[in-house]
């Protein structure tokens, strides 16, 4: 399948803290963004990479793309919210399918990527995720209301793969309804599309807090060590 890889990278990473955006934080000799680009580039033969980012970061992103040996790409101005950044990128996509992946999930494997791509052929929408292992409780402030069945829940990860035209309509629909979506699969759900899912891996973490860096050095050696 001809697929474009879209990476929304315009976020400020307020929860991460510090003076450096989390996608540009360095682990050993490279940034989180580099590792993410490198992992995706070796996972699947994408037609093109499209990155949505702040124009002030474009020059730096050129160097990251070069280091990851990515030659076919576009840089697109990001928006104030994730869905706006993704939508701006979608307008530049020319392939039938698009893969969306978080800039700060660098430990993705070819097997997971390909499984999501295959799953998306069914309904035009697929994600990867982890089944919940712990007992799951519904809470109200500081009180536990009840225990719910963990068999009915997964933790949603990226990559997520969609039919491009369908995702555009779904994002537009969410925007018209004033719903702030947290991932693209939510837009598809609201649009009435059946979203398939396939297993992710525990290593496919999203770097969110500065403390997350402490657990990533071993993973960098595992996935990118010579």
N, C-alpha and C positions, 0 to 999 in steps of 0.2 A: 504493500500500500504506500502511496505517496503521502507522506505526513510532514507537516511543519511542526517544529518544537517551539512553543511559546513559553517564555520565562518572564513573569512579572517581577521586576526588580526595582520598583520605584518607592518601596516602603522605607520609612525612616527607622523602623526597628526600635520604637520607644521602650518596649519592655526589655530590650537587650541592654540598654544603657551604654555608657562610655562615649568616646568621641568618634568612633568609627562605626559605620553602618555594618550590621551583622554579615551581610553578603560580601563585604570587603575585609572582614576580619581575617588576619593571617594565622594559619596553623602550619607550623614548620615554615616552609619556603613559599607557600602559595595561599591564596585567599579561598574562602568558602565558595565563592562564585566560580573560581577556576575549577575546583573539584567537581562542582555540579555540572559544569559544561563538559568537562572531561568524561565524566561518567555517562552522560547522555550521548555524547558523540560516539562513544565506543559501544553503546547499547543497541543502537538502531541507525540505519542509513537514512537519516532525515533529509528531506529535500532542502530545508533551510531552517535556520534558527532566527527567531524574532524576539528581541529583548525589549521590554517596556521599561523605561528608566527616566530619571531626571536628566535633562540635557547636560547639566553640569558634570554628570558622571560618564558621558559618552566617551570621552577621550580615554579614560581609564578602562572602560569596558572593551575598547578596541584592543588593548594590550592583553586583556584576559582571554578574549576570543582567539587571538593569535597564539598565545601560549597553549591553549587547548586544541590547537590545530584545526580550528573551524574556519572555513573559507567562504561559505555561503551564509550570509546573515544580513539582517536589517536591525537598526536601532530605531525605536519609536518612542515618542514622548509619552511618559506615563501620566496617570491621572491622580486625583486626590484619594481615591479609593481603589482597592484591588480590581473590582469589576470594571472600573473605568480604564485602568491600564490594560486589562485583558481585552476589552472591547476595542481600544485603539489598535492593539496588535492584530486582532481578528480582521480588521479592515484591510490589513496588508497581506493576509494569508491568501494564497492562490490554490492550495491543495484541498482535496475533498475532506480530509480529516486533519484534525489538529490535536496535538498533545500539549497539555498545560502542566507545568511542573514548577514547584516552589524553588526559588533561587537558593534557599538555605536547606535543601535536602540533598546533600552530596553523596549519600551512600546508597544509591539506587543501582540495581543489577539489571543486566540484559534480560534475564528470565522474567523478572517482574514487568519490565517495560513491554516485552513481547506478549505477555499474557493479557495485559490491559488492552493492547492493540487488538488482539484477537477477540476479546470480549466485546469490544466496541462495534464489531461488525454486525452484531445481532440487532440492537435497537438504535445504534448511533450514539450511545453514551455508556461509558464504563469507567470505574474507578478501582483503585486497589485499597485494601484496608486490613486491619488486624482485628480478629475476633477478641472480644473482651475476656480476659483471663480471671480477673478479680471479681469478687462479689460486688454487684452494682446496686447502689442505694439512691433513692430519690430523696432529696432534702428540701427543706424550707428554712432558709436562714441557718440557724445553728441546731436544727432538729431533723432527725431522720424520720421521714414519713413512711417509707416502706422499702422493701427489697424488690427489685425488678429482675426479670429474666435476662441474664447476660447473653443468652442464645439469640436474642432478637437485636443485638447491637454489634456494630463494629466501630473501630476508630478509623476515620477517613484519612487517607494519605493521598499524596500525588506520586506518580503521574496520573492524570485523568485524560481520557481520550474521547473526542466527540466528532460527530459530523459537523463540519465548519458552519454551514448555512443554518443548521438547526441550533447550534450554540448561539449564533448571532441573534436569532429571533428570541431565544430563551433569555438572554441577557437584557435585550430591549424590553421584554415583557416584565422582568423583575424591576427594571428601572421605572417603567410606566406605572407600576403598582406601588412604587416607593419602598420596595423591600431591599434592604442592604444585605446582599448575599455574602456568605463567608467562603464559599468555594463555588466553582462552576457547576458542579453536580447539583447544588441546591437550585440553581436557575433552571436546570433541566427538570427537576422534580416539580417545581412550581408551574412549569410549562406543560406538564402532563406526560413527560417522556419517562419510560421505564429505564432506570439506570442499573446496569449490571455491575457486579463487583467480583474481584478476584483477589486472592491472598497477597498481602504485602509481607515484608520482613521486619522484625523488631529493630534491625540496624537502620532502617529507613527513617531516621529521626529528623524532626524539624528543629533546627537550632533557633531557639527563641530567647533564651536568657544567657547572660554571660557565663553563668555557672555550667551551662551545657557544654562549653568548650572543654571542660575537664574530662569529659567522657569521649571526646572525639579523636584525641591523638592516637589511641589504639586503633580506632576505626580507619583513620587515614593510613596507618601502616598496613592494615588488613586489606584495604581496597586499592591503595595507590602505591604501596611499597614496591620497590624494585625486586 
